[in-house]
Amino acid sequence: MSSLAEIARICGVSVGATSKALSGKSGVSEATRQRILSVAAQHNYRPNRLVHAIQSGRSMTVGLTCNDFRDDFSGRIVEGMIEVLYDANYDAVVISWDLCVHEGEKVLRTFAERRVDGLLMFPPADQPSQAYLQELKNFRRPIVVVDQTFVGVEDYDFVGSQDFEGGELATEHLIASGHRKIANLYHRKTSTGRARLEGFRSAMQKHGLVVHEQWMREIQRYGTDEAYAHAKALLSGENPPSAIVAFNDWVAMDVLAAAHDLGLSVPRDVSVVGFADLKLASVVRPRLTTIAQDPLSIGRRAADRLLQMLQAERDASPPGKPMADRVPVKLVVGESSRTIG
């Protein structure tokens, strides 16, 4: 593979003229440009992106952090991001919080050292430290926060789902189906969980229904058997609910398992509504009633927004106010919920 200098020597022109021709800049005649492009193609010339990054101040790479790529929802968001970045000729430098990072601020230092042009950031699992937030401020490149928010990132653009509206929608569905004894298995450690819980309470209040605290169960350690234990306790109590709103589809699966182990039938004995519309929602029996999110659109919109910010930066446009883009959700009615008289 030939270098830029070799292409210039073969064509009998300067390295500067060769660089202009290959990058599409003005300053060379059309005939010279075509001759340089032809020779470059014949000699399989490939530009040195590192040199280009130094010269232009742009690396054409974007940093991407994620909690868990094995998760179906997060993985599809990343798929949408990569699709948009690829079409715009950007590469992604991907780091997993769970697999690669012991200190959150190390991620940001790594991205800064690699001179990424911007960052698409799934937040870490827990509220980050002050050291992390300071590193975030020091990053000084465009940032889009994805899916979750946390204290300290109010000044950054955000793309996620309509979690509050989804919580309302799930609850409204059960109320319209005749349910009044509605429980909620919620996860308040995440911004999405808090928003869904607020949506639940809003719908209950709107219809003048009492939120019974004995039917409100917080999942503090997500990913453990805590949700299953809560569901089993709710369904085996003296005054069980007729319906349960779950934080997400995985929690809904724990409710289905608890009901099965207690010899109960879903939805005859209890209706269940999840959140996310993961693939498992349609393959489990009974099929799960759930709130469908659109992870591909979240990823695409997040990447599009970052590219817009990078273009505005190149155009020396003044930065606008941080924006929050929440992708609409919808109700998918399966067999896990029913109308009661």
C-alpha positions as CSV (number, residue, x, y, z in Angstrom):
1,M,0.0,0.0,0.0
2,S,1.5,3.3,-1.1
3,S,1.9,6.4,1.1
4,L,0.8,9.9,0.3
5,A,4.4,10.9,-0.5
6,E,4.7,8.1,-3.0
7,I,1.5,9.1,-4.8
8,A,2.8,12.7,-5.0
9,R,6.2,11.5,-6.4
10,I,4.5,9.3,-9.1
11,C,2.3,12.2,-10.1
12,G,5.0,14.7,-10.1
13,V,3.2,17.1,-7.7
14,S,3.6,18.3,-4.2
15,V,2.4,16.4,-1.2
16,G,0.1,19.3,-0.3
17,A,-1.5,19.2,-3.8
18,T,-1.9,15.5,-3.5
19,S,-3.6,15.8,-0.1
20,K,-6.0,18.5,-1.4
21,A,-6.9,16.3,-4.4
22,L,-7.6,13.2,-2.3
23,S,-9.6,15.1,0.4
24,G,-11.7,17.0,-2.2
25,K,-10.4,20.4,-1.3
26,S,-9.8,23.2,-3.8
27,G,-6.4,24.4,-5.0
28,V,-5.7,21.9,-7.7
29,S,-7.0,21.7,-11.3
30,E,-9.6,19.1,-12.1
31,A,-7.2,17.4,-14.5
32,T,-4.6,17.1,-11.8
33,R,-7.2,15.9,-9.3
34,Q,-8.4,13.1,-11.6
35,R,-4.8,12.0,-12.3
36,I,-4.0,11.8,-8.6
37,L,-7.2,9.9,-7.9
38,S,-6.5,7.5,-10.6
39,V,-2.9,6.8,-9.5
40,A,-4.1,6.5,-5.8
41,A,-6.6,3.9,-6.9
42,Q,-4.0,1.9,-8.9
43,H,-1.6,1.8,-6.0
44,N,-4.3,0.9,-3.4
45,Y,-3.7,4.1,-1.5
46,R,-5.5,4.4,1.9
47,P,-5.4,7.6,3.9
48,N,-3.7,7.7,7.3
49,R,-6.6,8.5,9.6
50,L,-4.4,9.3,12.5
51,V,-2.6,11.9,10.5
52,H,-5.9,13.2,9.2
53,A,-7.1,13.5,12.8
54,I,-4.1,15.5,13.8
55,Q,-4.4,17.8,10.8
56,S,-8.1,18.3,11.0
57,G,-8.7,18.1,14.7
58,R,-11.3,15.4,14.0
59,S,-10.7,11.7,14.6
60,M,-14.0,10.6,13.0
61,T,-14.6,8.3,16.0
62,V,-17.3,8.4,18.6
63,G,-17.0,7.0,22.1
64,L,-19.8,4.7,23.2
65,T,-20.3,3.3,26.8
66,C,-22.9,0.8,27.8
67,N,-23.7,-1.2,31.0
68,D,-24.5,-4.5,29.4
69,F,-24.3,-5.4,25.7
70,R,-25.8,-8.8,26.4
71,D,-29.1,-7.2,27.3
72,D,-31.5,-7.3,24.4
73,F,-32.8,-3.7,24.9
74,S,-29.3,-2.1,25.2
75,G,-28.0,-4.1,22.4
76,R,-30.6,-2.9,20.0
77,I,-30.0,0.7,21.0
78,V,-26.3,0.2,20.2
79,E,-27.4,-1.4,16.9
80,G,-29.2,1.8,16.0
81,M,-26.3,4.0,17.0
82,I,-23.8,2.0,14.9
83,E,-26.1,2.1,11.9
84,V,-26.2,5.9,11.9
85,L,-22.5,6.3,12.7
86,Y,-21.5,3.9,9.9
87,D,-23.6,5.8,7.4
88,A,-21.8,9.0,8.4
89,N,-18.4,7.4,8.1
90,Y,-17.7,7.4,11.8
91,D,-16.2,4.6,13.8
92,A,-17.2,3.7,17.4
93,V,-14.8,3.1,20.3
94,V,-16.9,0.9,22.6
95,I,-16.3,0.4,26.3
96,S,-18.5,-1.7,28.6
97,W,-18.9,-0.4,32.1
98,D,-19.4,-3.9,33.5
99,L,-16.6,-5.7,31.7
100,C,-13.9,-3.2,31.3
101,V,-14.1,-0.5,33.9
102,H,-13.4,-0.4,37.6
103,E,-13.4,3.4,38.0
104,G,-16.0,5.3,36.1
105,E,-13.7,8.3,35.5
106,K,-11.2,6.0,33.7
107,V,-13.7,5.7,30.8
108,L,-13.7,9.4,30.2
109,R,-9.9,9.7,30.4
110,T,-9.6,6.8,27.9
111,F,-11.9,8.5,25.5
112,A,-10.2,11.8,25.9
113,E,-6.8,10.2,25.2
114,R,-8.2,8.5,22.1
115,R,-9.4,12.0,20.9
116,V,-12.9,10.8,20.1
117,D,-15.1,13.6,18.6
118,G,-18.0,13.0,20.9
119,L,-19.6,10.6,23.3
120,L,-22.8,8.5,23.4
121,M,-23.2,7.5,27.0
122,F,-25.3,4.9,28.8
123,P,-24.9,6.0,32.4
124,P,-23.2,3.7,34.9
125,A,-25.5,1.5,37.0
126,D,-25.3,3.7,40.1
127,Q,-25.1,7.4,40.7
128,P,-21.5,8.3,39.8
129,S,-18.9,9.9,42.0
130,Q,-18.0,13.6,42.1
131,A,-14.7,12.6,40.5
132,Y,-16.6,11.1,37.6
133,L,-18.8,14.1,37.2
134,Q,-15.7,16.3,37.2
135,E,-14.1,14.2,34.5
136,L,-17.3,14.5,32.5
137,K,-17.0,18.3,32.7
138,N,-13.4,18.1,31.7
139,F,-14.2,16.1,28.6
140,R,-15.3,19.2,26.7
141,R,-16.7,17.3,23.7
142,P,-20.3,16.9,22.6
143,I,-22.1,14.3,24.8
144,V,-25.5,12.6,24.4
145,V,-26.8,10.7,27.5
146,V,-28.9,7.7,26.5
147,D,-31.8,5.8,28.2
148,Q,-31.1,6.8,31.9
149,T,-30.3,10.1,33.5
150,F,-28.7,10.9,36.9
151,V,-27.9,13.9,39.0
152,G,-25.1,16.0,37.4
153,V,-26.0,15.5,33.7
154,E,-28.8,18.0,33.4
155,D,-26.7,20.1,31.1
156,Y,-26.3,17.3,28.5
157,D,-28.6,16.3,25.7
158,F,-30.7,13.2,26.4
159,V,-32.5,10.5,24.3
160,G,-34.7,7.9,25.9
161,S,-38.2,6.5,26.2
162,Q,-41.5,8.0,27.4
163,D,-41.2,6.1,30.7
164,F,-43.7,8.3,32.6
165,E,-46.2,7.9,29.8
166,G,-45.5,4.2,29.7
167,G,-46.2,3.8,33.4
168,E,-49.5,5.7,32.9
169,L,-50.4,3.6,29.9
170,A,-49.8,0.3,31.7
171,T,-52.0,1.4,34.6
172,E,-54.7,2.9,32.5
173,H,-55.0,-0.4,30.6
174,L,-55.6,-2.3,33.9
175,I,-58.1,0.3,35.2
176,A,-60.0,0.2,31.9
177,S,-60.1,-3.6,32.3
178,G,-61.9,-3.3,35.6
179,H,-59.0,-3.7,38.0
180,R,-58.9,-1.6,41.2
181,K,-56.6,-3.7,43.3
182,I,-53.3,-3.0,41.4
183,A,-49.9,-3.7,42.8
184,N,-46.5,-2.4,41.5
185,L,-43.1,-3.9,41.6
186,Y,-40.8,-0.9,41.0
187,H,-37.1,-0.2,40.8
188,R,-36.4,3.3,42.1
189,K,-32.7,3.3,41.7
190,T,-32.9,4.2,38.0
191,S,-34.5,7.3,36.4
192,T,-36.6,5.1,34.2
193,G,-37.9,3.2,37.2
194,R,-38.8,6.4,39.0
195,A,-40.6,7.8,36.0
196,R,-42.6,4.6,35.5
197,L,-43.6,4.7,39.1
198,E,-44.7,8.3,38.9
199,G,-46.8,7.4,35.8
200,F,-48.4,4.6,37.8
201,R,-49.3,6.9,40.7
202,S,-50.5,9.6,38.3
203,A,-53.0,7.2,36.6
204,M,-54.3,5.9,39.9
205,Q,-54.8,9.4,41.2
206,K,-56.5,10.5,38.0
207,H,-59.1,7.8,38.5
208,G,-59.5,8.4,42.3
209,L,-58.0,5.0,43.2
210,V,-56.1,4.4,46.4
211,V,-52.4,3.3,46.1
212,H,-52.2,0.7,48.8
213,E,-48.7,0.7,50.2
214,Q,-48.9,-3.1,51.1
215,W,-49.1,-3.7,47.3
216,M,-46.1,-1.4,46.5
217,R,-42.9,-3.4,46.6
218,E,-39.5,-1.9,45.8
219,I,-36.8,-4.0,44.0
220,Q,-33.6,-2.7,45.5
221,R,-31.2,-5.3,44.0
222,Y,-32.3,-5.7,40.4
223,G,-31.2,-9.0,38.8
224,T,-31.5,-11.0,42.0
225,D,-34.5,-13.2,43.2
226,E,-35.9,-10.2,45.0
227,A,-38.7,-9.6,42.5
228,Y,-39.8,-13.2,42.6
229,A,-39.9,-13.1,46.4
230,H,-42.0,-9.9,46.4
231,A,-44.4,-11.4,43.8
232,K,-44.8,-14.6,45.8
233,A,-45.5,-12.6,49.0
234,L,-48.1,-10.4,47.2
235,L,-49.9,-13.3,45.6
236,S,-50.0,-15.5,48.7
237,G,-51.2,-12.8,51.1
238,E,-54.6,-12.6,52.7
239,N,-55.6,-9.7,50.3
240,P,-53.8,-10.3,47.0
241,P,-54.0,-7.8,44.2
242,S,-55.9,-8.6,41.0
243,A,-53.2,-7.1,38.8
244,I,-49.5,-6.3,39.0
245,V,-47.5,-3.6,37.1
246,A,-43.9,-4.7,36.7
247,F,-40.8,-2.5,36.3
248,N,-39.9,-4.4,33.1
249,D,-40.5,-7.6,31.2
250,W,-37.9,-9.5,33.3
251,V,-39.6,-8.6,36.5
252,A,-42.9,-9.6,34.8
253,M,-41.3,-13.0,34.2
254,D,-40.6,-13.3,37.9
255,V,-44.3,-12.6,38.6
256,L,-45.4,-15.3,36.1
257,A,-43.0,-17.8,37.8
258,A,-44.3,-16.9,41.3
259,A,-47.9,-17.3,40.2
260,H,-47.1,-20.7,38.6
261,D,-45.3,-21.9,41.7
262,L,-48.3,-21.0,43.8
263,G,-50.6,-22.9,41.6
264,L,-52.3,-19.7,40.3
265,S,-53.3,-18.9,36.7
266,V,-52.4,-15.8,34.8
267,P,-54.5,-14.0,33.9
268,R,-57.4,-15.7,35.7
269,D,-56.1,-15.1,39.2
270,V,-53.8,-12.1,38.5
271,S,-53.1,-9.9,35.4
272,V,-49.6,-8.9,34.7
273,V,-48.1,-6.0,32.6
274,G,-44.4,-5.6,31.8
275,F,-42.4,-2.9,30.2
276,A,-40.0,-3.0,27.2
277,D,-41.6,-5.6,24.8
278,L,-38.5,-7.7,24.7
279,K,-38.5,-10.8,22.5
280,L,-39.3,-13.0,25.5
281,A,-42.7,-11.2,25.9
282,S,-44.0,-12.7,22.7
283,V,-42.6,-16.3,23.2
284,V,-43.6,-16.8,26.8
285,R,-47.1,-18.3,27.5
286,P,-49.3,-16.6,28.3
287,R,-48.0,-13.9,26.0
288,L,-47.1,-10.8,28.0
289,T,-49.0,-7.6,28.0
290,T,-46.3,-5.0,27.9
291,I,-45.3,-1.4,27.1
292,A,-43.3,-1.5,23.8
293,Q,-40.3,0.7,23.6
294,D,-38.4,1.4,20.4
295,P,-34.7,0.8,21.1
296,L,-33.6,1.1,17.5
297,S,-35.1,4.6,17.2
298,I,-33.5,5.6,20.5
299,G,-30.1,4.6,19.2
300,R,-30.6,6.2,15.8
301,R,-31.9,9.5,17.4
302,A,-29.1,9.6,19.9
303,A,-26.4,9.2,17.2
304,D,-28.2,11.7,14.9
305,R,-28.3,14.2,17.7
306,L,-24.6,13.8,18.4
307,L,-23.7,14.2,14.7
308,Q,-25.8,17.4,14.6
309,M,-23.8,18.7,17.5
310,L,-20.5,17.8,15.9
311,Q,-21.6,19.6,12.7
312,A,-22.7,22.7,14.6
313,E,-19.3,22.7,16.3
314,R,-17.5,22.6,12.9
315,D,-19.7,25.4,11.7
316,A,-18.8,27.4,14.8
317,S,-22.5,27.7,15.7
318,P,-23.3,28.7,19.3
319,P,-24.4,25.7,21.4
320,G,-28.1,25.5,21.9
321,K,-29.9,24.5,25.1
322,P,-29.7,20.9,26.1
323,M,-32.7,18.9,24.7
324,A,-34.5,15.9,25.9
325,D,-35.9,13.6,23.2
326,R,-38.2,10.9,24.5
327,V,-39.3,8.2,21.9
328,P,-43.0,7.3,22.1
329,V,-44.1,4.0,23.6
330,K,-47.2,1.9,23.0
331,L,-49.3,-0.7,24.7
332,V,-49.0,-4.3,23.4
333,V,-51.9,-6.4,24.7
334,G,-51.0,-10.0,25.2
335,E,-52.7,-12.8,27.2
336,S,-51.3,-12.0,30.6
337,S,-54.0,-9.4,31.3
338,R,-57.8,-9.7,31.2
339,T,-61.0,-7.7,31.8
340,I,-62.7,-8.4,35.1
341,G,-66.4,-7.8,36.0
